[in-house]
């Protein structure tokens, strides 16, 4: 809601505040589940998801509120996904998935998911008109001229909203880090 | 171009400015620290958005309820 809501949530979690784990789950759960499904089958992903957030709650005192909550939670998710793949005793050892998760590339991918979640949250804090223009440009891949036609506003308005939105997004990402 | 062409910076990064405008903005940037800082900030935000858009299944829409073990939640 207010600026710095992300780091604020992390601080409340670390302090053991009641309700913080549910807020954390609502805010980051969709991203963690999207990440887990990339590596483990659907039904297993939901089990791992529960384990991840149980661990987040149990180890909340180990979280440093000065660092990214997303990155910390994703680090836990990555470890639990690796466990899940190693646990399988079938003849089919999921070597590819393990390699994708465990190495440097896996670390990098976890960081991308964490970053993506931060970006999505920052995007949600922009004024509606700015978010609308940026969503159409970067997710809808419309040109600024097309966006102006679609919204029925002058091109100059679209340009101004795009600039203000990106500028504000950069500030939010810089301070949320 | 009169004043600072800040509003053209996203279009410049997207490659959507007409060549003459792009050249004028480029010329302004060469001599304006404030606009170069704005360009850098806008570029960082734009690349973050692009990466989010490219990440497959960055978010699962169907989040199941959270079940913490009994007694574990606020113990």
gemmi code that builds the backbone of each chain (N, CA, C; Angstrom):
import gemmi

chains = {
    "A": [
        ("UNK", (0.844, -1.187, 0.000), (0.000, 0.000, 0.000), (0.885, 1.245, 0.000)),
        ("UNK", (1.421, 1.582, 1.152), (2.315, 2.740, 1.223), (3.691, 2.340, 0.701)),
        ("UNK", (4.505, 3.368, 0.474), (5.833, 3.083, -0.043), (6.625, 2.240, 0.959)),
        ("UNK", (7.347, 1.263, 0.441), (8.154, 0.423, 1.312), (7.360, -0.677, 1.983)),
        ("UNK", (6.181, -0.980, 1.434), (5.340, -2.020, 2.028), (6.047, -3.364, 2.036)),
        ("UNK", (6.861, -3.602, 1.018), (7.550, -4.885, 0.909), (8.518, -5.116, 2.050)),
        ("UNK", (9.407, -4.158, 2.271), (10.384, -4.334, 3.331), (9.701, -4.287, 4.691)),
        ("UNK", (8.607, -3.549, 4.761), (7.836, -3.471, 5.986), (7.253, -4.842, 6.345)),
        ("UNK", (6.743, -5.538, 5.339), (6.206, -6.881, 5.545), (7.305, -7.799, 6.074)),
        ("UNK", (8.496, -7.703, 5.486), (9.624, -8.517, 5.934), (9.968, -8.234, 7.389)),
        ("UNK", (9.935, -6.966, 7.768), (10.264, -6.591, 9.145), (9.231, -7.155, 10.117)),
        ("UNK", (7.957, -7.104, 9.692), (6.903, -7.625, 10.574), (6.980, -9.142, 10.700)),
        ("UNK", (7.382, -9.776, 9.604), (7.573, -11.229, 9.637), (8.699, -11.578, 10.603)),
        ("UNK", (9.824, -10.876, 10.456), (10.992, -11.139, 11.300), (10.661, -10.915, 12.772)),
        ("UNK", (9.766, -9.947, 13.027), (9.385, -9.647, 14.402), (8.363, -10.648, 14.942)),
        ("UNK", (7.928, -11.574, 14.093), (6.981, -12.588, 14.533), (5.563, -12.071, 14.657)),
        ("UNK", (5.265, -10.998, 13.961), (3.931, -10.415, 14.059), (2.861, -11.348, 13.498)),
        ("UNK", (1.800, -11.485, 14.240), (0.708, -12.356, 13.840), (0.112, -11.876, 12.502)),
        ("UNK", (-0.144, -12.775, 11.606), (-0.733, -12.398, 10.331), (0.299, -12.128, 9.246)),
        ("UNK", (1.543, -11.869, 9.638), (2.558, -11.531, 8.630), (2.823, -12.705, 7.690)),
        ("UNK", (2.766, -13.924, 8.212), (3.041, -15.084, 7.347), (1.930, -15.247, 6.302)),
        ("UNK", (0.695, -14.962, 6.701), (-0.406, -15.066, 5.726), (-0.307, -13.986, 4.652)),
        ("UNK", (0.098, -12.794, 5.061), (0.302, -11.720, 4.087), (1.453, -12.057, 3.153)),
        ("UNK", (2.482, -12.619, 3.730), (3.658, -13.010, 2.964), (3.275, -14.092, 1.944)),
        ("UNK", (2.453, -15.035, 2.393), (2.000, -16.108, 1.506), (1.146, -15.539, 0.375)),
        ("UNK", (0.238, -14.632, 0.718), (-0.622, -14.033, -0.313), (0.202, -13.235, -1.324)),
        ("UNK", (1.238, -12.544, -0.834), (2.025, -11.685, -1.722), (3.008, -12.485, -2.566)),
        ("UNK", (3.653, -13.478, -1.965), (4.746, -14.179, -2.664), (4.377, -15.599, -3.104)),
        ("UNK", (3.306, -16.158, -2.543), (2.914, -17.533, -2.882), (2.759, -17.777, -4.375)),
        ("UNK", (2.050, -16.903, -5.092), (1.861, -17.148, -6.534), (3.194, -17.223, -7.293)),
        ("UNK", (4.132, -16.382, -6.901), (5.438, -16.393, -7.568), (6.205, -17.664, -7.224)),
        ("UNK", (6.185, -18.055, -5.964), (6.909, -19.264, -5.547), (6.304, -20.493, -6.223)),
        ("UNK", (4.972, -20.550, -6.293), (4.320, -21.699, -6.928), (4.640, -21.740, -8.429)),
        ("UNK", (4.640, -20.591, -9.072), (5.007, -20.525, -10.491), (6.422, -21.043, -10.715)),
        ("UNK", (7.297, -20.682, -9.802), (8.692, -21.128, -9.873), (8.795, -22.645, -9.663)),
        ("UNK", (8.143, -23.148, -8.627), (8.247, -24.578, -8.295), (7.703, -25.455, -9.415)),
        ("UNK", (6.615, -24.998, -10.035), (5.994, -25.806, -11.088), (6.900, -25.973, -12.293)),
        ("UNK", (7.870, -25.121, -12.384), (8.826, -25.234, -13.475), (9.661, -26.503, -13.333)),
        ("UNK", (9.823, -26.974, -12.101), (10.753, -28.081, -11.850), (10.093, -29.339, -11.330)),
        ("UNK", (9.036, -29.216, -10.571), (8.404, -30.425, -10.018), (6.954, -30.496, -10.496)),
        ("UNK", (6.413, -31.748, -10.599), (5.034, -31.907, -11.080), (4.047, -31.130, -10.212)),
        ("UNK", (2.911, -30.796, -10.826), (1.906, -29.926, -10.218), (1.534, -30.266, -8.781)),
        ("UNK", (1.173, -31.562, -8.543), (0.704, -31.921, -7.200), (1.852, -31.814, -6.191)),
        ("UNK", (3.050, -32.200, -6.611), (4.201, -32.103, -5.713), (4.547, -30.640, -5.436)),
        ("UNK", (4.363, -29.803, -6.440), (4.702, -28.389, -6.277), (3.902, -27.770, -5.129)),
        ("UNK", (2.627, -28.158, -5.008), (1.799, -27.596, -3.934), (2.274, -28.062, -2.562)),
        ("UNK", (2.733, -29.320, -2.481), (3.289, -29.814, -1.211), (4.557, -29.050, -0.850)),
        ("UNK", (5.423, -28.884, -1.841), (6.681, -28.172, -1.592), (6.372, -26.733, -1.170)),
        ("UNK", (5.378, -26.131, -1.824), (4.965, -24.761, -1.490), (4.619, -24.636, -0.006)),
        ("UNK", (3.842, -25.587, 0.505), (3.464, -25.563, 1.927), (4.703, -25.664, 2.806)),
        ("UNK", (5.612, -26.557, 2.411), (6.840, -26.733, 3.202), (7.681, -25.458, 3.212)),
        ("UNK", (7.741, -24.807, 2.054), (8.538, -23.577, 1.941), (8.024, -22.524, 2.923)),
        ("UNK", (6.703, -22.311, 2.931), (6.186, -21.244, 3.789), (6.179, -21.629, 5.268)),
        ("UNK", (6.100, -22.926, 5.544), (6.268, -23.371, 6.933), (7.693, -23.025, 7.386)),
        ("UNK", (8.648, -23.289, 6.506), (10.047, -22.992, 6.836), (10.276, -21.479, 6.970)),
        ("UNK", (9.625, -20.715, 6.082), (9.720, -19.249, 6.173), (9.272, -18.799, 7.561)),
        ("UNK", (8.160, -19.372, 8.021), (7.643, -18.988, 9.337), (8.554, -19.460, 10.462)),
        ("UNK", (8.985, -20.715, 10.384), (9.843, -21.281, 11.439), (11.166, -20.519, 11.562)),
        ("UNK", (11.707, -20.113, 10.417), (13.036, -19.488, 10.407), (12.983, -17.974, 10.281)),
        ("UNK", (11.819, -17.402, 10.597), (11.636, -15.958, 10.391), (12.703, -15.127, 11.094)),
        ("UNK", (13.219, -15.631, 12.227), (14.227, -14.850, 12.948), (15.578, -14.845, 12.224)),
        ("UNK", (15.701, -15.688, 11.209), (16.959, -15.683, 10.441), (16.887, -14.728, 9.261)),
        ("UNK", (15.703, -14.174, 9.010), (15.579, -13.243, 7.893), (16.100, -11.868, 8.308)),
        ("UNK", (16.936, -11.296, 7.470), (17.481, -9.961, 7.702), (16.604, -8.960, 6.965)),
        ("UNK", (15.804, -8.153, 7.695), (14.855, -7.233, 7.038), (15.529, -6.215, 6.125)),
        ("UNK", (16.850, -6.104, 6.221), (17.542, -5.180, 5.339), (17.724, -5.748, 3.935)),
        ("UNK", (17.435, -7.041, 3.767), (17.624, -7.664, 2.460), (16.280, -8.007, 1.836)),
        ("UNK", (16.324, -8.413, 0.566), (15.092, -8.677, -0.177), (14.354, -9.895, 0.381)),
        ("UNK", (13.095, -9.679, 0.768), (12.277, -10.786, 1.265), (12.069, -11.825, 0.162)),
        ("UNK", (11.806, -11.340, -1.052), (11.608, -12.232, -2.193), (12.796, -13.161, -2.395)),
        ("UNK", (14.000, -12.581, -2.357), (15.200, -13.372, -2.615), (15.395, -14.425, -1.517)),
        ("UNK", (15.083, -14.069, -0.293), (15.240, -15.007, 0.816), (14.251, -16.178, 0.669)),
        ("UNK", (13.005, -15.846, 0.386), (11.980, -16.884, 0.233), (12.304, -17.773, -0.972)),
        ("UNK", (12.739, -17.165, -2.058), (13.078, -17.951, -3.265), (14.266, -18.862, -3.013)),
        ("UNK", (15.210, -18.412, -2.190), (16.359, -19.250, -1.839), (15.898, -20.518, -1.124)),
        ("UNK", (14.927, -20.360, -0.222), (14.366, -21.508, 0.489), (13.629, -22.417, -0.500)),
        ("UNK", (12.854, -21.816, -1.383), (12.092, -22.592, -2.376), (13.033, -23.409, -3.258)),
        ("UNK", (14.120, -22.804, -3.624), (15.072, -23.503, -4.494), (15.642, -24.731, -3.774)),
        ("UNK", (16.011, -24.571, -2.509), (16.570, -25.697, -1.751), (15.541, -26.810, -1.584)),
        ("UNK", (14.306, -26.440, -1.300), (13.284, -27.470, -1.100), (12.933, -28.163, -2.418)),
        ("UNK", (13.013, -27.448, -3.517), (12.768, -28.081, -4.818), (13.883, -29.073, -5.147)),
        ("UNK", (15.111, -28.730, -4.806), (16.237, -29.652, -5.015), (16.027, -30.909, -4.171)),
        ("UNK", (15.650, -30.739, -2.896), (15.359, -31.893, -2.024), (14.308, -32.789, -2.655)),
        ("UNK", (13.255, -32.142, -3.157), (12.130, -32.889, -3.715), (12.582, -33.758, -4.894)),
        ("UNK", (13.428, -33.204, -5.740), (13.897, -33.964, -6.902), (14.842, -35.088, -6.470)),
        ("UNK", (15.661, -34.826, -5.468), (16.615, -35.852, -4.997), (15.913, -36.975, -4.270)),
        ("UNK", (14.776, -36.662, -3.679), (14.041, -37.625, -2.871), (13.484, -38.766, -3.726)),
        ("UNK", (13.223, -38.470, -4.967), (12.638, -39.500, -5.843), (13.580, -40.672, -5.989)),
        ("UNK", (13.005, -41.862, -5.785), (13.840, -43.042, -5.874), (13.556, -43.840, -7.147)),
        ("UNK", (12.859, -43.243, -8.032), (12.540, -43.963, -9.265), (13.802, -44.102, -10.118)),
        ("UNK", (13.689, -44.918, -11.164), (14.836, -45.117, -12.048), (15.122, -43.860, -12.858)),
        ("UNK", (14.063, -43.103, -13.036), (14.241, -41.887, -13.820), (14.727, -40.768, -12.900)),
        ("UNK", (16.006, -40.539, -12.904), (16.560, -39.460, -12.084), (16.438, -38.154, -12.878)),
        ("UNK", (15.766, -37.179, -12.313), (15.538, -35.936, -13.066), (16.797, -35.070, -13.137)),
        ("UNK", (17.780, -35.588, -13.840), (19.090, -34.930, -13.920), (18.973, -33.501, -14.466)),
        ("UNK", (18.203, -33.351, -15.536), (18.112, -32.029, -16.173), (17.551, -30.990, -15.218)),
        ("UNK", (16.448, -31.359, -14.534), (15.823, -30.421, -13.613), (16.779, -30.076, -12.471)),
        ("UNK", (17.472, -31.120, -11.983), (18.411, -30.882, -10.885), (19.520, -29.937, -11.312)),
        ("UNK", (20.000, -30.162, -12.526), (21.079, -29.309, -13.011), (20.583, -27.865, -13.153)),
        ("UNK", (19.366, -27.729, -13.667), (18.802, -26.381, -13.837), (18.651, -25.660, -12.497)),
        ("UNK", (18.335, -26.427, -11.466), (18.088, -25.828, -10.151), (19.344, -25.581, -9.348)),
        ("UNK", (20.265, -26.555, -9.389), (21.339, -26.580, -8.401), (22.518, -25.677, -8.750)),
        ("UNK", (22.809, -25.492, -10.003), (24.021, -24.754, -10.392), (23.860, -23.246, -10.361)),
        ("UNK", (24.826, -22.574, -10.921), (24.797, -21.115, -10.975), (23.585, -20.601, -11.750)),
        ("UNK", (23.223, -21.320, -12.823), (22.056, -20.914, -13.606), (20.798, -20.962, -12.743)),
        ("UNK", (20.743, -21.968, -11.884), (19.591, -22.116, -10.989), (19.516, -20.974, -10.005)),
        ("UNK", (20.670, -20.574, -9.501), (20.713, -19.450, -8.581), (20.237, -18.177, -9.299)),
        ("UNK", (20.710, -18.032, -10.512), (20.355, -16.861, -11.299), (18.849, -16.821, -11.593)),
        ("UNK", (18.296, -18.002, -11.920), (16.863, -18.060, -12.224), (16.046, -17.701, -10.982)),
        ("UNK", (16.471, -18.221, -9.826), (15.764, -17.885, -8.574), (15.802, -16.382, -8.351)),
        ("UNK", (16.938, -15.764, -8.652), (17.041, -14.313, -8.496), (16.125, -13.577, -9.473)),
        ("UNK", (15.984, -14.150, -10.677), (15.080, -13.515, -11.655), (13.642, -13.551, -11.162)),
        ("UNK", (13.231, -14.684, -10.585), (11.868, -14.790, -10.063), (11.665, -13.800, -8.920)),
        ("UNK", (12.664, -13.716, -8.040), (12.555, -12.793, -6.912), (12.417, -11.360, -7.430)),
        ("UNK", (13.245, -11.031, -8.400), (13.212, -9.688, -8.981), (11.864, -9.421, -9.664)),
        ("UNK", (11.392, -10.437, -10.417), (10.116, -10.284, -11.120), (8.992, -9.978, -10.132)),
        ("UNK", (9.045, -10.646, -8.989), (8.003, -10.435, -7.988), (8.097, -9.021, -7.405)),
        ("UNK", (9.314, -8.548, -7.205), (9.495, -7.177, -6.719), (8.966, -6.174, -7.747)),
        ("UNK", (9.249, -6.453, -9.019), (8.820, -5.547, -10.082), (7.291, -5.518, -10.149)),
        ("UNK", (6.676, -6.716, -10.040), (5.219, -6.772, -10.109), (4.586, -6.004, -8.957)),
        ("UNK", (5.199, -6.128, -7.784), (4.670, -5.423, -6.617), (4.838, -3.911, -6.777)),
        ("UNK", (5.979, -3.502, -7.302), (6.215, -2.068, -7.529), (5.228, -1.530, -8.569)),
        ("UNK", (4.994, -2.328, -9.599), (4.040, -1.953, -10.652), (2.657, -1.716, -10.042)),
        ("UNK", (2.303, -2.534, -9.076), (1.010, -2.412, -8.408), (0.876, -1.140, -7.591)),
        ("UNK", (1.996, -0.496, -7.299), (1.948, 0.734, -6.494), (1.868, 1.982, -7.365)),
        ("UNK", (1.945, 1.829, -8.678), (1.855, 3.001, -9.561), (0.405, 3.448, -9.709)),
        ("UNK", (0.193, 4.722, -10.031), (-1.161, 5.173, -10.365), (-1.698, 4.358, -11.544)),
        ("UNK", (-3.007, 4.111, -11.539), (-3.629, 3.229, -12.533), (-3.285, 3.597, -13.966)),
        ("UNK", (-3.323, 4.920, -14.291), (-3.092, 5.311, -15.695), (-1.671, 4.984, -16.139)),
        ("UNK", (-0.717, 5.132, -15.221), (0.679, 4.812, -15.573), (0.854, 3.310, -15.729)),
        ("UNK", (0.273, 2.543, -14.808), (0.390, 1.080, -14.869), (-0.242, 0.548, -16.157)),
        ("UNK", (-1.386, 1.147, -16.525), (-2.106, 0.713, -17.719), (-1.242, 0.884, -18.974)),
        ("UNK", (-0.616, 2.033, -19.092), (0.237, 2.296, -20.258), (1.437, 1.345, -20.292)),
        ("UNK", (2.069, 1.144, -19.135), (3.247, 0.273, -19.098), (2.874, -1.183, -19.374)),
        ("UNK", (1.720, -1.605, -18.866), (1.272, -2.978, -19.093), (1.018, -3.211, -20.577)),
        ("UNK", (0.360, -2.260, -21.226), (0.088, -2.402, -22.661), (1.391, -2.413, -23.469)),
        ("UNK", (2.351, -1.580, -23.057), (3.606, -1.480, -23.814), (4.492, -2.705, -23.631)),
        ("UNK", (4.637, -3.174, -22.391), (5.628, -4.224, -22.137), (5.042, -5.628, -22.086)),
        ("UNK", (3.753, -5.763, -21.778), (3.150, -7.088, -21.767), (2.286, -7.294, -23.000)),
        ("UNK", (1.637, -6.217, -23.454), (0.795, -6.320, -24.641), (1.571, -6.049, -25.917)),
        ("UNK", (2.763, -5.504, -25.770), (3.616, -5.163, -26.910), (2.927, -4.265, -27.934)),
        ("UNK", (2.156, -3.320, -27.424), (1.579, -2.295, -28.291), (2.565, -1.126, -28.389)),
        ("UNK", (2.570, -0.451, -29.529), (3.387, 0.766, -29.632), (2.660, 1.892, -28.896)),
        ("UNK", (3.382, 2.971, -28.626), (2.757, 4.091, -27.921), (1.620, 4.689, -28.748)),
        ("UNK", (1.777, 4.705, -30.061), (0.715, 5.206, -30.941), (-0.531, 4.323, -30.835)),
        ("UNK", (-0.317, 3.004, -30.826), (-1.447, 2.071, -30.687), (-2.133, 2.229, -29.337)),
        ("UNK", (-1.326, 2.452, -28.294), (-1.883, 2.617, -26.947), (-2.750, 3.876, -26.897)),
        ("UNK", (-2.276, 4.955, -27.527), (-3.040, 6.204, -27.562), (-4.398, 5.988, -28.241)),
        ("UNK", (-4.392, 5.244, -29.347), (-5.644, 4.963, -30.057), (-6.577, 4.117, -29.197)),
        ("UNK", (-6.005, 3.097, -28.586), (-6.776, 2.195, -27.747), (-7.443, 2.902, -26.582)),
        ("UNK", (-6.690, 3.800, -25.943), (-7.209, 4.479, -24.757), (-7.978, 5.743, -25.108)),
        ("UNK", (-7.871, 6.171, -26.387), (-8.548, 7.403, -26.782), (-7.961, 8.638, -26.133)),
        ("UNK", (-6.642, 8.660, -25.949), (-5.963, 9.842, -25.390), (-4.867, 10.263, -26.364)),
        ("UNK", (-4.414, 11.550, -26.278), (-3.338, 11.997, -27.178), (-2.040, 11.221, -26.942)),
        ("UNK", (-1.246, 11.107, -27.995), (0.049, 10.421, -27.894), (0.913, 11.029, -26.793)),
        ("UNK", (0.849, 12.368, -26.687), (1.653, 13.050, -25.665), (1.308, 12.583, -24.252)),
        ("UNK", (0.042, 12.285, -24.030), (-0.396, 11.802, -22.711), (0.198, 10.424, -22.432)),
        ("UNK", (0.188, 9.569, -23.454), (0.760, 8.228, -23.304), (2.255, 8.335, -22.989)),
        ("UNK", (2.933, 9.225, -23.720), (4.376, 9.399, -23.492), (4.662, 9.874, -22.072)),
        ("UNK", (3.862, 10.847, -21.609), (4.072, 11.386, -20.261), (3.829, 10.313, -19.203)),
        ("UNK", (2.761, 9.516, -19.397), (2.459, 8.461, -18.421), (3.552, 7.392, -18.419)),
        ("UNK", (4.046, 7.064, -19.609), (5.105, 6.046, -19.703), (6.358, 6.535, -18.985)),
        ("UNK", (6.714, 7.800, -19.220), (7.916, 8.332, -18.569), (7.749, 8.359, -17.052)),
        ("UNK", (6.637, 8.926, -16.584), (6.444, 9.047, -15.135), (6.375, 7.671, -14.475)),
        ("UNK", (5.709, 6.738, -15.164), (5.582, 5.385, -14.620), (6.934, 4.698, -14.501)),
        ("UNK", (7.744, 4.769, -15.538), (9.056, 4.113, -15.505), (9.973, 4.784, -14.484)),
        ("UNK", (9.887, 6.101, -14.419), (10.737, 6.844, -13.488), (10.404, 6.464, -12.058)),
        ("UNK", (9.110, 6.391, -11.781), (8.661, 6.033, -10.440), (9.008, 4.569, -10.118)),
        ("UNK", (8.843, 3.712, -11.120), (9.169, 2.299, -10.951), (10.648, 2.147, -10.589)),
        ("UNK", (11.483, 2.903, -11.275), (12.930, 2.844, -10.977), (13.200, 3.271, -9.542)),
        ("UNK", (12.494, 4.308, -9.074), (12.665, 4.743, -7.687), (12.219, 3.654, -6.714)),
        ("UNK", (11.073, 3.063, -7.006), (10.540, 2.027, -6.115), (11.483, 0.823, -6.073)),
        ("UNK", (12.009, 0.430, -7.208), (12.909, -0.730, -7.250), (14.226, -0.401, -6.557)),
        ("UNK", (14.653, 0.832, -6.681), (15.901, 1.239, -6.048), (15.828, 1.230, -4.537)),
        ("UNK", (14.701, 1.677, -4.005), (14.576, 1.771, -2.563), (14.109, 0.465, -1.932)),
        ("UNK", (13.359, -0.333, -2.736), (12.812, -1.584, -2.185), (13.908, -2.622, -2.024)),
        ("UNK", (14.983, -2.491, -2.856), (16.036, -3.485, -2.924), (16.438, -4.023, -1.582)),
    ],
    "B": [
        ("UNK", (13.371, 20.637, -30.359), (12.963, 20.282, -28.988), (13.322, 21.412, -28.040)),
        ("UNK", (12.313, 21.919, -27.329), (12.584, 22.921, -26.300), (12.372, 22.289, -24.941)),
        ("UNK", (13.127, 22.702, -23.946), (13.036, 22.092, -22.632), (13.633, 20.696, -22.649)),
        ("UNK", (13.338, 19.940, -21.593), (13.897, 18.587, -21.479), (12.963, 17.567, -22.130)),
        ("UNK", (13.486, 16.728, -23.015), (12.629, 15.768, -23.745), (12.401, 14.475, -22.956)),
        ("UNK", (12.133, 14.617, -21.653), (11.991, 13.421, -20.811), (10.920, 12.460, -21.315)),
        ("UNK", (9.811, 13.044, -21.803), (8.696, 12.186, -22.203), (9.013, 11.343, -23.438)),
        ("UNK", (10.085, 11.702, -24.126), (10.482, 10.910, -25.294), (11.410, 9.760, -24.934)),
        ("UNK", (11.860, 9.700, -23.675), (12.863, 8.691, -23.328), (12.344, 7.255, -23.437)),
        ("UNK", (11.133, 6.954, -22.942), (10.647, 5.581, -23.132), (10.532, 5.210, -24.614)),
        ("UNK", (10.026, 6.125, -25.427), (9.906, 5.866, -26.863), (11.262, 5.689, -27.534)),
        ("UNK", (12.243, 6.431, -27.036), (13.608, 6.288, -27.568), (14.113, 4.867, -27.319)),
        ("UNK", (13.893, 4.373, -26.085), (14.346, 3.020, -25.737), (13.583, 1.955, -26.519)),
        ("UNK", (12.316, 2.241, -26.808), (11.492, 1.271, -27.542), (11.754, 1.339, -29.050)),
        ("UNK", (12.524, 2.328, -29.465), (12.791, 2.486, -30.897), (11.590, 3.008, -31.659)),
        ("UNK", (10.732, 3.779, -30.970), (9.489, 4.220, -31.599), (9.493, 5.702, -32.011)),
        ("UNK", (10.580, 6.397, -31.718), (10.608, 7.810, -32.106), (10.931, 7.942, -33.592)),
        ("UNK", (10.306, 8.919, -34.260), (10.716, 9.206, -35.635), (12.196, 9.605, -35.632)),
        ("UNK", (12.931, 9.266, -36.685), (14.372, 9.513, -36.700), (14.764, 10.938, -36.330)),
        ("UNK", (14.018, 11.935, -36.808), (14.394, 13.323, -36.519), (14.280, 13.611, -35.023)),
        ("UNK", (13.225, 13.105, -34.380), (13.053, 13.304, -32.936), (14.155, 12.579, -32.175)),
        ("UNK", (14.452, 11.364, -32.609), (15.491, 10.591, -31.925), (16.826, 11.332, -31.977)),
        ("UNK", (17.115, 11.910, -33.117), (18.363, 12.660, -33.266), (18.383, 13.881, -32.355)),
        ("UNK", (17.242, 14.584, -32.285), (17.155, 15.772, -31.420), (17.329, 15.387, -29.949)),
        ("UNK", (16.710, 14.277, -29.543), (16.830, 13.826, -28.151), (18.283, 13.439, -27.871)),
        ("UNK", (18.872, 12.753, -28.817), (20.268, 12.340, -28.674), (21.166, 13.557, -28.462)),
        ("UNK", (20.917, 14.589, -29.238), (21.728, 15.812, -29.147), (21.546, 16.459, -27.775)),
        ("UNK", (20.304, 16.470, -27.296), (20.039, 17.045, -25.973), (20.760, 16.238, -24.884)),
        ("UNK", (20.678, 14.918, -24.987), (21.277, 14.050, -23.968), (22.782, 14.283, -23.844)),
        ("UNK", (23.397, 14.584, -24.970), (24.853, 14.782, -24.966), (25.264, 15.901, -24.017)),
        ("UNK", (24.352, 16.878, -23.794), (24.721, 18.013, -22.963), (23.912, 18.161, -21.693)),
        ("UNK", (23.108, 17.151, -21.343), (22.224, 17.318, -20.183), (22.357, 16.145, -19.202)),
        ("UNK", (23.025, 16.388, -18.081), (23.217, 15.349, -17.059), (21.889, 14.843, -16.497)),
        ("UNK", (20.965, 15.788, -16.255), (19.689, 15.403, -15.636), (18.948, 14.406, -16.527)),
        ("UNK", (18.918, 14.682, -17.837), (18.204, 13.784, -18.738), (18.937, 12.449, -18.908)),
        ("UNK", (20.250, 12.467, -18.812), (20.989, 11.199, -18.884), (20.670, 10.342, -17.663)),
        ("UNK", (20.538, 10.981, -16.505), (20.160, 10.226, -15.296), (18.757, 9.648, -15.457)),
        ("UNK", (17.863, 10.472, -16.008), (16.494, 9.984, -16.245), (16.503, 8.811, -17.223)),
        ("UNK", (17.310, 8.919, -18.259), (17.381, 7.834, -19.249), (17.861, 6.541, -18.593)),
        ("UNK", (18.876, 6.661, -17.730), (19.405, 5.474, -17.060), (18.320, 4.834, -16.187)),
        ("UNK", (17.592, 5.664, -15.427), (16.547, 5.145, -14.542), (15.439, 4.479, -15.356)),
        ("UNK", (15.023, 5.137, -16.419), (13.952, 4.618, -17.271), (14.396, 3.301, -17.930)),
        ("UNK", (15.671, 3.216, -18.303), (16.176, 1.997, -18.932), (16.184, 0.831, -17.953)),
        ("UNK", (16.552, 1.114, -16.696), (16.561, 0.057, -15.677), (15.144, -0.471, -15.461)),
        ("UNK", (14.186, 0.439, -15.330), (12.800, 0.033, -15.113), (12.257, -0.724, -16.326)),
        ("UNK", (12.589, -0.248, -17.523), (12.092, -0.900, -18.739), (12.652, -2.319, -18.869)),
        ("UNK", (13.923, -2.500, -18.533), (14.484, -3.850, -18.665), (13.909, -4.773, -17.601)),
        ("UNK", (13.591, -4.223, -16.411), (12.954, -5.034, -15.370), (11.569, -5.499, -15.833)),
        ("UNK", (10.820, -4.604, -16.462), (9.489, -4.973, -16.967), (9.584, -6.016, -18.070)),
        ("UNK", (10.565, -5.826, -18.937), (10.726, -6.762, -20.049), (11.087, -8.155, -19.533)),
        ("UNK", (11.937, -8.211, -18.512), (12.321, -9.511, -17.961), (11.120, -10.190, -17.305)),
        ("UNK", (10.310, -9.391, -16.607), (9.099, -9.938, -15.992), (8.175, -10.509, -17.071)),
        ("UNK", (8.019, -9.790, -18.168), (7.132, -10.235, -19.240), (7.646, -11.515, -19.901)),
        ("UNK", (8.954, -11.711, -19.887), (9.544, -12.872, -20.561), (9.607, -14.112, -19.697)),
        ("UNK", (9.486, -13.933, -18.395), (9.650, -15.064, -17.491), (8.414, -15.952, -17.576)),
        ("UNK", (8.552, -17.205, -18.016), (7.368, -18.037, -18.164), (6.758, -18.361, -16.803)),
        ("UNK", (5.445, -18.275, -16.726), (4.706, -18.593, -15.504), (5.333, -17.942, -14.282)),
        ("UNK", (5.560, -16.641, -14.369), (6.165, -15.918, -13.250), (5.265, -15.982, -12.019)),
        ("UNK", (3.986, -16.186, -12.240), (3.069, -16.298, -11.120), (1.990, -17.319, -11.420)),
        ("UNK", (1.721, -18.193, -10.463), (0.617, -19.134, -10.604), (-0.653, -18.446, -10.112)),
        ("UNK", (-1.723, -18.443, -10.921), (-2.933, -17.721, -10.544), (-3.772, -18.466, -9.493)),
        ("UNK", (-3.541, -19.782, -9.344), (-4.408, -20.614, -8.500), (-3.696, -21.022, -7.218)),
        ("UNK", (-3.561, -20.092, -6.290), (-2.843, -20.368, -5.048), (-3.734, -21.140, -4.069)),
        ("UNK", (-3.272, -22.337, -3.628), (-4.083, -23.059, -2.635), (-3.949, -22.399, -1.272)),
        ("UNK", (-4.903, -22.672, -0.336), (-4.787, -22.065, 0.996), (-3.526, -22.560, 1.710)),
        ("UNK", (-3.018, -21.732, 2.592), (-1.832, -22.105, 3.369), (-2.252, -22.905, 4.595)),
        ("UNK", (-1.637, -24.085, 4.756), (-1.921, -24.906, 5.941), (-0.653, -25.047, 6.751)),
        ("UNK", (-0.544, -24.283, 7.812), (0.609, -24.466, 8.691), (0.254, -25.549, 9.685)),
        ("UNK", (1.247, -26.359, 10.116), (0.960, -27.424, 11.075), (0.307, -26.850, 12.333)),
        ("UNK", (-0.600, -27.622, 12.928), (-1.324, -27.164, 14.117), (-0.331, -26.769, 15.208)),
        ("UNK", (-0.540, -25.587, 15.769), (0.341, -25.139, 16.842), (1.612, -24.496, 16.319)),
        ("UNK", (1.878, -24.679, 15.043), (3.130, -24.148, 14.504), (3.001, -22.713, 14.044)),
        ("UNK", (1.749, -22.321, 13.789), (1.543, -21.025, 13.158), (2.076, -19.865, 13.997)),
        ("UNK", (1.555, -19.742, 15.193), (1.974, -18.592, 15.987), (2.649, -19.043, 17.265)),
        ("UNK", (3.278, -20.210, 17.187), (3.937, -20.741, 18.382), (5.213, -19.948, 18.667)),
    ],
}
model = gemmi.Model(1)
for chain_id, residues in chains.items():
    chain = gemmi.Chain(chain_id)
    for i, (resn, *xyz) in enumerate(residues, 1):
        res = gemmi.Residue()
        res.name, res.seqid = resn, gemmi.SeqId(i, " ")
        for name, pos in zip(("N", "CA", "C"), xyz):
            atom = gemmi.Atom()
            atom.name, atom.element = name, gemmi.Element(name[0])
            atom.pos, atom.b_iso = gemmi.Position(*pos), 0.0
            res.add_atom(atom)
        chain.add_residue(res)
    model.add_chain(chain)
structure = gemmi.Structure()
structure.add_model(model)
structure.setup_entities()
